[in-house]
């Protein structure tokens, strides 16, 4: 992807999060992350290190402590991003428990050490084959809490709002490494896909999970985004070798 392509890229058209949530919900997410009105979001793009980065300044009060955040990456032409509905609490008890009171953390993208490759097949990540990630042995930037919920709202399973908990701190109170975090998230993706295989709540056959449809070997874990305090959602993409029939 050359510099001219990056300049022409647009956050709410070409970004992974826009492909995952759709432009409107992606804009709402970025507004929550940056703590600003959607119309006031200011971002810029760069094609450094072979990946198209979208940058934005952190929320007011954090500028003096941090550089611009990477708020998304431009999608690479390697397969379709799996659409998901952004998670939001539906019950008052969930709102009190999960709606963030602290600053949301920027997305985590699983970039390889070569700076050119992005994402890990979920089967490889779940097996612990994550040491080729940049910063694999460093603490994952997930915050100081002991555990978090991994939430998946896979397109086509409208009524299957799925979540499961992972530990993000060791008994020593140290945050788990990035490669361990990727492994845990991938494990939850596999668990969700196993549950979805037997689910009757399917409203879009194009994204059906199961034999002769989408299987774990077709899915790449691109990154993870925080959608509320204690809630993260994986960014998932189909590998380029998988031919998905969209009925178009």
N, C-alpha and C positions, 0 to 999 in steps of 0.2 A: 504494500500500500504506500504510494508515494505522497510527498508533501502536498501536492495539489489536491489529491483525493481527500486528505485529512482536512484541508482548509474548507472543502466543500461539504464535509460531513456535518450532520446536525444532531445534537444531543437527543432530541425527541423523535428522530427518525432512524438514525443509524446505531444508536447505543444498544447494548445488550439489555439494559433495563427497560428501554422503550419497547424492544421486541418481546420482552417477557410480560410486561404489564399493559402494554399499549401506551400511546403518547399521553393521554390524559392522566392516568394513574402514575405514570413515570414522572410527569411534571409535579404531581402532588407529593410523590416520594421525595424528589429533589428539594422541593420547598420545605418539607419537614426536616430533611437532613441539614439544609443550609439555614433553616429558621428564617425564612424570608417569604414574601409574597411571590407566587408563581411568576407574575409579570416582572418581578425585580431580579429574577435569577440571572446572574452573569457568569458565563462560562467561556472557556477558550479551548481550542483543540491543538494538539501537537502530535506529530508522527514520529516521535523519538523511539528508538529501540525497536523498530519494525512493527510496533503496535500503535493504533490510534488511541491516544489518551484524551479524555475530556477532563479539564481541570476547573476548579472553582475555589474561591477563597473560603476559608472556614467561617462559621458564624461569628458575629460580632463578639468580641471578648476573647476569642481564641487566636486572632491573627498574629499577635506578638509571640505566640508560642509555637506555631506550626506553619509550614509552607502550605501552598495550595494543595487541596485534596484532589486525588483522582476519584471522580464521582461516577465514571463509567468508562468503558472501552468501546470503540467502534467494532461492530460485528465483523468477523472474518468469514469469507465465503467458504465455510467448511461444513455447513449443515444448518438446518432450521433450529432456531431457539424454541424451546418448548414453552408455550404460553401458560401463564399462571395468573390467577386472581390474587391481587395483593391482600395479605392477611390483615384483618382488623377485628378487634373484639366485638362480639355480638351481644354478650351478656354483661349486665352491670358489674358482676363479680369479676369477669375477665378484664373489663375496662380498668377497674381499680388495681388489678394485679399486674397487668401487662402494659398498659399505656405508659409510654416513657415519661419520666420526670427528669431524666438526665439527657445529655446530648447523645443523639444517635451517632454511631460510629460509621466511618466511610465504608463502602463496599470492600470486600476482600476478593481479589482475583488471583487465581492460581497460575502464575506466570513461571515458566521454566527458567533455569539458570542461563540459557542461551539468549534470553531476551526476545526471542522470536516466536516461541511456541506458547500456547495458552490452553489450559484445561487438562484434565486427566480422565481417561475412561473410568467410569464408576467402579467397574469390576477390579481394575488395577488399584485404584485409590482405596477401596474397601479392604484389599489384601495388604495394604501398607506400602505399596510401591509409589512413594511420594517424595523420596529424597532428592529427586531431580528438580524439585521446586526451588525457586529463588527464596532464600530465607527459611528453608525447610526446618532447620533446627532452632530457629528463633521463636520466641513466644508469639502466639497468634494474637492479633490486635482485636480481641473480643471483649475486653473489659475485665474487671476484677471479681465478677460474681462467680459462684461455685458451679452453676449449671445454667443451661439455656435450652429453650425449645427449638427444635428444627421443624419448620412447618412447610407443608407442600400442598398447594392447591392446583394440581395438574389439570390442564384443560381437558374437558371431556368427562371429568369426574366432579361435576358441579356440587354434589351433595356429600362428597367425601372430603371433609376438611380434616386433614390428617396432621398429627404432630407427635413427636416423641422427644424425650429429654436426653441430652448428653452432658457429661461432666466436662467442665473446661478449666477446673483447677485440680491439681494433685493434692494429696494429703498434706504436702509441704506448703500449700497455699501458692505454689507457683503455677502460672498459667501454662496450659499445655502448648506444645510446639505447633507450628503451622502444619507440618506434615501429619501430626497426630489429629489435628482438627479436621484436615481434609479426609483422613481415614474415617473418623467418626461420622462426619456428614455423609460421606459416600455410603457408609453402612446403613444409615437411616433411609437414604434413597432406595437402596436395595430392599429394605424392609417395607417401605411404602409400596414399591412395585409388586411385591409378593402379595400384599393385602389387596391392591387394586385388581390383580388378576381375577380374584373371585368376587369382586364387587358388582352388584347389580345396578349401581348408580352411575350408569354411563349415558351421557347425553350428546356425545360427539364421537362417532366411530372412527374418525380420522386419527385420533390420538389414543386409540385403544392399546392397552398394555396386555401382553400375553403371547403365547405361541402363535407364530405366523403374523404377529403384529410387532409392537415395539417391545424389545427385551432389553435387559441390562447391558448387553454387549453393544447396543446401538446408542448408548447415552454417555455423554461427556459432562463432567462436572467442571463448569467454567469458573464459578466463584460463589460467594455467599453474601447476602445483604441483610442488614439489620432493619427490621420493619417496626419494631417496638422494643421497649425494654424487656430483655429476656426472650426475644423472638427473632430468629434468623431464617431466611428462605434461600435455598440453593438456586443458582442460575444453571439451567441444564440445556444442553444442545444435542441434537442428533448428529451422529457422525456422518461424514459425507458419503460413505458407502451404503447408507440406508436409504432406500427409495420409498418415500412416504407418499401415498396416493391421496391427494387433496380433493379429488373429485372435481377438478377444474378443467 
